[in-house]
């Protein structure tokens, strides 16, 4: 858990740099993410009954694209 929190500071810093330098990644508000290791946190997945609002869905899409880029060293 402590490792997750330490790594997240770096990921969020890099994500902020990414969104400020890529016009297509501009978000409607400040957004930060906590990436958690599976099995360490007892979380349930989202269902269609509790879908995200469109602005948050956009943030999730942009972050997912950022996180999946190997050169970001996340």
Backbone as numpy.savetxt, mean C-alpha at the origin, in Angstrom:
# Nx Ny Nz CAx CAy CAz Cx Cy Cz
6.33 -9.10 14.12 5.51 -7.91 14.12 6.38 -6.66 14.12
7.43 -6.61 14.92 8.29 -5.43 14.96 9.02 -5.24 13.64
9.39 -6.33 13.00 10.03 -6.25 11.69 9.07 -5.64 10.68
7.80 -6.06 10.73 6.79 -5.49 9.83 6.74 -3.98 9.97
6.72 -3.49 11.20 6.60 -2.05 11.43 7.84 -1.30 10.94
9.01 -1.86 11.12 10.24 -1.22 10.66 10.30 -1.16 9.14
9.98 -2.26 8.50 10.00 -2.32 7.04 8.98 -1.35 6.44
7.85 -1.19 7.09 6.80 -0.33 6.57 7.21 1.14 6.48
8.05 1.61 7.37 8.52 3.00 7.28 9.22 3.22 5.95
10.09 2.28 5.57 10.82 2.39 4.31 9.89 2.27 3.11
8.97 1.34 3.16 8.02 1.16 2.06 7.18 2.42 1.87
6.69 3.00 2.94 5.88 4.21 2.82 6.67 5.39 2.31
7.93 5.50 2.71 8.78 6.58 2.20 8.95 6.43 0.69
9.25 5.21 0.24 9.42 4.95 -1.19 8.12 5.16 -1.96
6.99 4.78 -1.33 5.70 4.96 -1.98 5.38 6.45 -2.15
5.69 7.25 -1.14 5.47 8.70 -1.25 6.33 9.29 -2.37
7.56 8.84 -2.48 8.43 9.29 -3.59 7.83 8.88 -4.92
7.34 7.66 -5.01 6.74 7.13 -6.24 5.54 7.97 -6.66
4.63 8.24 -5.73 3.43 8.99 -6.08 3.73 10.46 -6.41
4.81 10.99 -5.85 5.14 12.39 -6.15 5.89 12.54 -7.47
6.48 11.47 -7.98 7.24 11.56 -9.23 6.53 10.94 -10.43
5.42 10.26 -10.21 4.66 9.64 -11.30 3.26 10.26 -11.33
3.03 11.07 -12.33 1.76 11.79 -12.43 0.55 10.84 -12.44
0.67 9.70 -13.11 -0.44 8.75 -13.18 -0.72 8.08 -11.83
0.18 8.24 -10.87 0.01 7.63 -9.55 -0.51 8.64 -8.52
-0.86 9.84 -8.96 -1.37 10.87 -8.04 -2.63 10.37 -7.34
-2.66 10.52 -6.02 -3.79 10.04 -5.21 -4.62 11.23 -4.73
-5.91 11.01 -4.43 -6.78 12.10 -4.02 -6.53 12.61 -2.59
-5.73 11.89 -1.81 -5.43 12.30 -0.44 -4.18 11.57 0.02
-3.61 11.98 1.17 -2.45 11.29 1.73 -2.85 9.86 2.08
-1.96 8.93 1.74 -2.27 7.51 1.91 -1.01 6.78 2.32
-1.09 6.00 3.36 0.03 5.15 3.76 -0.50 3.74 3.99
0.41 2.78 3.95 0.03 1.37 3.98 0.87 0.63 5.02
0.26 -0.36 5.64 0.99 -1.29 6.48 0.96 -2.65 5.79
2.11 -3.11 5.35 2.22 -4.43 4.71 2.57 -5.41 5.81
1.71 -6.40 5.99 1.86 -7.35 7.09 2.21 -8.73 6.57
3.04 -9.43 7.30 3.38 -10.81 6.94 2.18 -11.70 7.21
1.89 -12.59 6.27 0.77 -13.51 6.48 1.05 -14.42 7.66
0.01 -14.72 8.38 0.15 -15.60 9.53 0.52 -14.88 10.82
1.00 -13.65 10.72 1.40 -12.90 11.91 0.26 -12.07 12.48
-0.72 -11.79 11.64 -1.81 -10.91 12.04 -3.14 -11.60 11.73
-4.04 -11.69 12.67 -5.34 -12.35 12.43 -6.32 -11.42 11.72
-6.24 -11.36 10.41 -7.11 -10.48 9.63 -8.01 -11.30 8.73
-9.19 -10.76 8.47 -10.11 -11.38 7.54 -10.03 -10.65 6.21
-10.35 -11.35 5.13 -10.33 -10.71 3.81 -11.62 -9.97 3.56
-11.57 -8.99 2.66 -12.76 -8.24 2.29 -13.68 -9.08 1.43
-14.95 -8.90 1.62 -15.94 -9.54 0.77 -16.65 -8.45 -0.01
-17.50 -8.83 -0.95 -18.25 -7.84 -1.72 -19.18 -7.02 -0.83
-19.58 -7.57 0.31 -20.45 -6.85 1.23 -19.75 -5.67 1.90
-18.43 -5.73 2.00 -17.69 -4.62 2.60 -16.61 -4.13 1.63
-17.04 -3.78 0.44 -16.15 -3.28 -0.60 -15.62 -1.89 -0.24
-14.47 -1.54 -0.79 -13.86 -0.24 -0.53 -14.53 0.86 -1.34
-14.56 2.09 -0.81 -15.02 3.23 -1.60 -14.07 3.43 -2.80
-14.55 4.08 -3.85 -13.76 4.21 -5.08 -12.42 4.91 -4.87
-12.35 5.94 -4.01 -11.07 6.62 -3.76 -10.06 5.68 -3.11
-10.51 4.86 -2.17 -9.61 3.89 -1.55 -9.23 2.78 -2.51
-10.16 2.40 -3.37 -9.86 1.38 -4.39 -8.74 1.89 -5.31
-8.79 3.17 -5.66 -7.73 3.78 -6.49 -6.38 3.71 -5.75
-6.39 4.05 -4.47 -5.16 3.98 -3.68 -4.60 2.56 -3.65
-5.47 1.59 -3.47 -5.05 0.20 -3.44 -4.45 -0.22 -4.78
-5.06 0.20 -5.87 -4.57 -0.13 -7.21 -3.18 0.47 -7.44
-3.01 1.74 -7.09 -1.71 2.41 -7.27 -0.66 1.76 -6.38
-0.99 1.48 -5.11 -0.01 0.85 -4.24 0.36 -0.54 -4.73
-0.62 -1.30 -5.18 -0.35 -2.65 -5.69 0.62 -2.60 -6.86
0.41 -1.64 -7.77 1.32 -1.49 -8.92 2.72 -1.14 -8.44
2.82 -0.22 -7.48 4.12 0.17 -6.92 4.80 -1.02 -6.25
4.08 -1.75 -5.44 4.65 -2.83 -4.63 5.14 -4.00 -5.47
4.49 -4.21 -6.61 4.85 -5.35 -7.47 6.04 -5.06 -8.38
6.52 -3.82 -8.42 7.66 -3.47 -9.26 8.94 -3.93 -8.56
9.68 -4.87 -9.15 10.88 -5.41 -8.48 11.93 -4.36 -8.16
12.04 -3.32 -8.95 13.10 -2.32 -8.73 12.83 -1.46 -7.52
11.66 -1.54 -6.91 11.35 -0.74 -5.74 11.96 -1.32 -4.48
12.47 -2.55 -4.56 13.11 -3.19 -3.40 12.24 -3.22 -2.16
10.97 -3.51 -2.33 10.06 -3.53 -1.18 10.10 -4.86 -0.47
